[in-house]
Amino acid sequence: MKPRKHFNLASYNFPLLLSCFLIIFLASCNKKRENFIEGDSSPETSDRTSITMDGFIGANAFVDDPVERMEALGFIREYHLWQWDEGNGDPSYNGYPDNEMQWSPNLVGWDFDQFYRTIHDHKLDIVPCLHGAAPWLQNQQNRFPTNDKPTDQASANTKDPRSYLARSHYLYQFAARYGSQQVDPSVLTLHSGQPALSGLNLVRYLEDWNEQDRNWEGPNAQFSPEEYAAMLSADYDGHGQQLGSGGKGTFGVKNADPNMKVVMGGLASVDVNYIEKMRAWFHDNRADQKFAADVINVHIYAWKNGYNHQGGGPALSPEEAQFKEKLQALTDYRDKHLESLEVWVSEFGWDTHEGSVLSPPIIGQFDRQEVQAQWLLRAYLAFAAAGVDRAQMYMLRDVDPNNPQWFSTSGLVTQKGEWTPKKSWYYVYTMKNTLTNMQFAGEVKANDDNILIYKFKDTSSDRGVYAIWAKTSRGYTATNYVLPIKGAKTAQAIEPTPNSTDGKHTTLAVANETVQINVSEKPLFISVDFIE
């Protein structure tokens, strides 16, 4: 059994909750066109090779997190419950096909139009992770279990895309409002008080579910690869526009906005076999044989036993947990079978509470906050080297600083209401600033087996950065290490430090195309005027 994070919906006081919400983790057109507030006039290129490190570095967050704290990242994965947008626990709500969507504000009180606009205005990218079944499904009047497969009928065939019409319609409506294409207002199923807006162009990605392979909640919640492929096919494009009597209809993301990218729900582990079985289902059941997602998505954690909390603690480092090797196997699979798809790691991280089995050990002079910060940087670097396209750590804020439960203190900042930056917030911000507009350019062989060196090159100039660190977890250092910087004439060391979003900068003397530096288990960045 693998413990995971989940929403405790019973803890919500929905009538009073207008501007914030409580998350508890146990384990795991009525408005004229000129009044539209839109994003960019055209969607960004879909070519995954255009993603640079400032867009690669991401985190999980929530609608009520301050955007100023999100700015340490370039990409946000937003947990978003279906029921917030329609019904919200009202036992009298009918649901599909008599939907009454509410976005601005929604039933909880959040204004998602304004939230996504704020994210856009701060030049961040976002993927709403639309998870959790609507409680009104199957006429259960607010009793349908959140994590169960969201079929329209209890007796439905879970491997048939036609069993997920309500879910597919919801994703169509979401994509219609926040995607790049305007649709006929008559197809929008809105509450009477909501403006009939579409094509706001504020969201480029939608994620469909979360950890659908969960094997710790029973068969009603655990999707087989074939079951999830069936739902995803419905949610992607209405199963090749076969759902509903009207042909294209109001089903699936792509039928509302062909430009929006569909992200498969993040698997709880790196499971290539699960993805291959999905691919086989698409081949056998879709007329176009298309893999019905634009992004392959997985989660990975550095449990001591490699699987779950039952192995105890402390957690492993990214290198000990073989993050690079495991993700390399996935990107190799992608390159062979699904070359155009992005690969994401949408959850990874470490706690800072000493009692958590997911917290790192104290290493020499480095406390747990320091080691968490170092290991997060090393994980991002490992994923970049493995060919991953985006990575989102778990998560922006702590849940409860006094709780030893895993996932309670994984934040870059402290708990909701405080949001005080931890060391990791500064370190990640520094790496994002240092590697802005750069892409992974290869590994440099070190003359010390304990040391890793990665290159990053600016996409529009000769500039680059070497990232260098000791991959050990025992306080290893190398004094006056000689780093070759072929072709470079100037070099500057950038050391992540607490209380700085740009790090400590030190000009280095270049001699015979080399510099001397002190290497530790904390990544050090060497910025140069030229890199191959």
N, C-alpha and C positions, 0 to 999 in steps of 0.2 A: 504494500500500500504506500502510495506516495502522497504526503500531505501537501495541500495547496492552499492558496488564498481564496477567500470567497466573500461575497457581500452578505452581511447579516441584515436582511431587509426588515426584520422585526424591530431592529434598533432605530429605525427611522421614525421621526414624528412628522409625517408628511404635511398635516395641516399647518404646522408652524414653521416648517423648514422652507424659507424663501431665498436665502442667499448662500447657504452652505450645506454640506451634508456630512454625516458621520460614516466613516468606513471602518469596519472592524475586520481584521484578518485573524482567523484562527489558525489556519495552516495554509493553508494555501491561499380675375385678379382684381382685388379690391384696392390695389395700390397702383398708381400710374408708373409707367416704365421709367420716367425721369427720376422717380424716387428710389429706384433700386440702388443699393450700395453694393458694388461689385468689387471683385478682386482684379487681377491683371486681365487684360483684354484677350489674352490667348494662353492656353495651358503650356506649361514647361515641357520641353522635349521628354519623351518617354525612354530615351536611350539611357540604359543604366550606366554606361561608361562615362556619363557626364557628372555623376555624383562625386562631389569632393568631400574631404574629411569634415569640414564644418557642417555639412548636411548629413554625413554618416553618423556623427556622434549624437545620440539621442537618449531620452529617458521616458519612463512611464509617468503620467501625471493625471490630474483631475481638473475639472472645470473651475473649481474654486481655489486652485493654486495661483499665486501671484505670477504674472508673466515676467516680472523682473527676476524672479528666481529661475524661470525657464530659460532665460537668455544665456545661461551657462552652456546650453545645448543648441543644436541646430534643428532638431527633429523631436516631436512629441508624439507619444502614443497615449491617447486619451481613453480611459475606461468609460464606457457609455452604455448604460442599461437601456434596453428597448422600452421598458415600461415608463421611463421618464418622459418619453415623447408621445405616449398615448395611453390613457387609462390611469396609470400611476396608482394601481391598487383599488380603484373605484369598482365595487362589485356590480354596479349597474351599467358599467361600460360594455357595449356590445362587441367592439373590435371589428375585425375584418368580416364582411366587406363594408361595414358602416363605420369606417375609421374616422376619427376626428383628431388628426395630428396637431400637436402644439409645440412650436419651436421657440417663439419669441414673444413672451416668455413661455417656457414649458410649464408643466403642471407642478414641478417642484419649485419653480420660481426663477430658474436660471434662464438667461437670454442667450441662446446658443448662436443666434445671428451675431450678436455683439461679441461673444467669446471668440468665435472663429475669425471675425473681422480683426479683433485685437491681436490674435496670433499672427494673422497675415500682415498686419501693419508693423509688427515687430520683426518681420522677415524670417519668421519661423515656419516650418512645414509641420503638418499634423496628420495623423491617421486616427480617426475615431474607431475604437475597437467596439463594434456593436455586438454585445454579448448579452446573454440572459434571455430566457423565454418570457414573453408577455404573460402575466398571470391570468389573463382572461381567455387564453387558448382553451379549446375543447369545452367551451361553455362552463368553465370551472369557477367562475365568479371570484377571481382573485386567489385561487388556490393552486394553480398549475406551478409545479416546482421550477425554480429559476434555471437550473442547470440541465433539465431534461431536454431531450430532442424536441424541438418545437413543431411537431406535426399538427396539422389542422384537426385531425380526428384521432382518437385513441387507438382505433383499429387500423390506422393507415400503414401502408407499406413504407418502412423507413428508408428503403433503397429506391424509392420512386420520387423523382423531383416534384411530381404533382401533389405530393403530400405536404409541401411547404409553401403553399400559396400566400398565406398571411405573412410569413417571413420575407418572401421574395417581394411582395408588394411594399412592405416597410422599407426595404433597402432601395427600391425604386424611388419612393418618396424622399428618402434622405438624399440620394444622389441628385434627384431633380432639383431640390432646393439649394444644395451647397456645391453642386458640380458646375461645369462650365457652359452647359447648354440650357437655354430656356425651353420650356415645354408649354403646351396649351394649358391655360389655367383650369380648364374643365376637368383635367385628369388628376388634379391635386385634391387629396382627401383630407381637408383641413377642418379644424374647429371653426365655428362661425366668427370667432374673434381674431383669427389669424390672417394677416395679409397674404394674398396669393402670390408669393414670390417664387421665382425659380432662376437657375443660372447665376447664383451669386458668386460663383467661382472662387470659393474660399477653401475648398477641400479637394485634394487631388487623389487621395487614397481612402478606401474603406476596408476595414478588416472584418471578416465574417466569423464571429464566435471567438472563443478563447479556450485553449487546451481541450479540444474536443476528444482527445484520446484518453481523457481522465479515466483511470481504472480504479479509483478509490471511492466512487459514488454509485457504483452499480450499473447494470446494463441499460437502464433508462437514460442515463447521462453520458455513458461512454459510446461515442460514435465509432463504428468500424470504419475502415478506410472507404468502403463502398457506400456506407450510409452518409458519411460526411461529403463524399464526392457528389452524391445525389442532391443534397441540400445546396452545396456550393454551385452546382450547375444551374439550379433554379435561381439562386441569388445573383449569379454572374450575369446572365442574359436571358432569364426565363427559359432555361434549358434550350438554348438555340431558338428562342422566340416561339416555343411550342406550348407555353402555358397560357391558359385563358382562351376564350372563344374568339377574341379579337386579334389573333395573330400576335403582333408585337406586344400589345397590351401594356399594362403597368406593372410588369414583373421584371426584377433584376436590374442591377446597377447599370449595365451597358446600354439598356434600352432607354434610360433617362439621360445618360452622359457617356458616350462611347470613349471619351478621353479619360474618364476616371479609372484609376487602377484598383483592381480587387485584390486584396491581400488575404490569403488563406489564414484561418485562425492559427495562432501559434501553438504548435505541438508542445506537449510537456517535456519532450526530450528530442534529441536529434535522431530521428527514426526514418532513415532512407527507405526502408521496406514499406512503411506506411504510405509514403509519397508514391512509391512505385505502384502500389495497389490502387491508389487513386488514379494514377495515369492509365492503368489498365481499364478501370471502369469507364473513364472518359472515352478511351479508344473504342470500347465495346458498346457504349450507350449514347454517345453524341454523334449526330450526323456528320459534324465537321471534325470529330475525333480530337477536338481542342482540349488542352488542359485548362480548365475553367478557373484560372487565377493568373494574375500578373506577378505575384510575389509568393515565393515559398518562405515559410515562416516557422521558426523553431525557438524553443527556450532551452537554456542550459544553466545548470548550477553546479558549483564545485563541492558537492557533498563528499565527505571523507571516504565513504564506501563506494562513491561513484554513482549512487542511485537515489538515496533519500536520507531523511533525518535519522533513520534507525542505526546508521553507522556511527552516530555520535559526532563529536567535534574534536578539534577545530576543523574548519573547512580547509580545502586545498587551495593552492595558488592556481592561476590560469594555466601555467605550464605543467604543474603536477596533474591537473585535471584534464590535460591534453585538449584544451579548447581549440587550438589551431588545427590539430590533427583531425579532430572530430568534424569541425566545420569544413576542412579541406575535402573530406570524403563527400560531404553534401554538395559543395560547389563543383567538385569533379563530376558528380552525377548530373547536376544542372547543366554543366558545359557539354556533356555528352547527349542528354536527352531533351533538355528544355532551355536551350541556350539564351533565349531572349528574356527569360524570367529573372527578376531580382531574387536574391536570397537575403533574408533578414534573420537576426537574432533579436527577438523583441522582449526577452527577459533574461537577465543575468545579474548577479550582484552578491554582496556580502553584508552581514549585519555588523554593528559595532557594540552591541551589548555582550558583555563577557560570558553570559550564560547561554547564548544562542549557539546551537551546533553549526550554524552557518556563519559564525564570526571567525575571522582569522586569529591566529595567535599573536601575542606580543612578541616582536622579534628584536632583540637587542634594545636599542634606544627608541625603537619605533612602537608607539602605542597602537591600539586597534584602529582608531580613526586614521592614523597615518598609513597603516598597512591596507586598510580598505581603499584609501585613496590611490595608493601605488598599484594595487591589484586591479582596480577599475581601469586605470590607464593601460596596464599591461594586457588586460582583456580586450579593450578596444583595438590595441595594436595587433593582437593575435588574430582577431576577426578580420581586420583589414588585410593582413598578410595571407589569410586563407581565402580571400576573394569574396568575402561577405560584402553586400552593398550598403546595408544600414544596420546599426546596432543600438538598441534602447535598453539602458540599464534599468533595473528595478530597485528603487523608484525615486522620484524627486524628493518626497518627504518621508520622514519617519511616521509610523503609526502610533507607537507608544514607547518613549525612551526607557521606561522602567520594565518593559515586558521582555523576558528572555525568549519568548516564542520566535522561531525563525520567521523572517520577513517583517518583524516589527520595527527593526532599526536599520533597514537597508538604505535609508535616504541619503541624499546629498545634503539635505537640510534637516533641521529638527521638525518636530511635529507641527501639525496644522495649528495656525494661530500664532506660532513663533516664527517658523521658517528661517531659523538662524543657520547660516551656512556652516557646514562641517568642513574639514580639510578637503574632503573629496570634491566639494562644490568648486573650490578654488582651483584644484588640480585639473579637473575636467574642463573648466572654463579656460584655463591657461593652455591646455592642449588644443582646444577648439580654436582659440585665437592664433596659436602658433602654426597650426596646420591648415588655416583657412585657404581655400582655393587650391589645395594640394591633393594629390592622389598617391596611393602606395606605388612605389617604383622598384621594389625588390629588396632582397636581403643581402647584406654584406657579410662575408665570412669573417668572423672574429678569430684572432689568434689565441683566444682564451675560451675554452669550451663552456665556461660559465656565463658568457656574455652573448647577448643578442644585439644585432644592429640592423635596423630597417631604414630604408630610404623613402622619402616623400618628395615629390617634385611638383612645383607650381605649374598649373596648366597653361599659363600665359606668359611665362618668362623662364629664364635659366635658373632661377632661385630654387632652393630646396632645403630640406631639413633631414638630418640624421637623428633617429631616436635610438638611444643606447642604454642598456640596463643589464644588470645581472639577473638571470632567470631563477636564481636560487631563493630559498626562504630561510636563510640562516644568518643573515647579516653580512654576506660576502661583499667585499670591496676590492677594487683594483686601483691603486694609486698611480698617477702619471701614465695612464693608458694612452698609447699612441694610436690615434684614429686617422686613417687616411681620408683625405677629402680631395680627391683627384680633380684638378682643374679649378678649384676654388682659390680665391685670393683673400677673402675676408671670411671670418667666422665669429659667431657669437653663441655662447652657451646660455640656454634658458632653463632654469631650474624651477619646477613648480614649488611654490611656497604658500603657507597659510596667509590669508589676508591680502592676497594679490591675485588679480585675474589675468595678469600678464607674466607672472613669475619673476625671478631674479635674473637679470641680464648681465653677462660678463663677457667683455671682448677678449678673444683668444688670439694669441700670437700664432701665425701660420708660418711654418718652416718646412720647406721641401714638400709642400702639399700635405702636411699633417698638422694635427694639433694634439696637445697633451691635456688630458682631462682625468678627473677622478670619477670612477664608475661605482655605483652602488645599486641596490635593488629598486631604487626609485628611478624611473625613466628620466633621462636627461636629453634635452633637445639641442642639437647643434645646427643653428641656422647659417647657411652659406650662400654666397652670391652665385655659385654655379654647382650643379649636380647633374650627373649623367642620367 
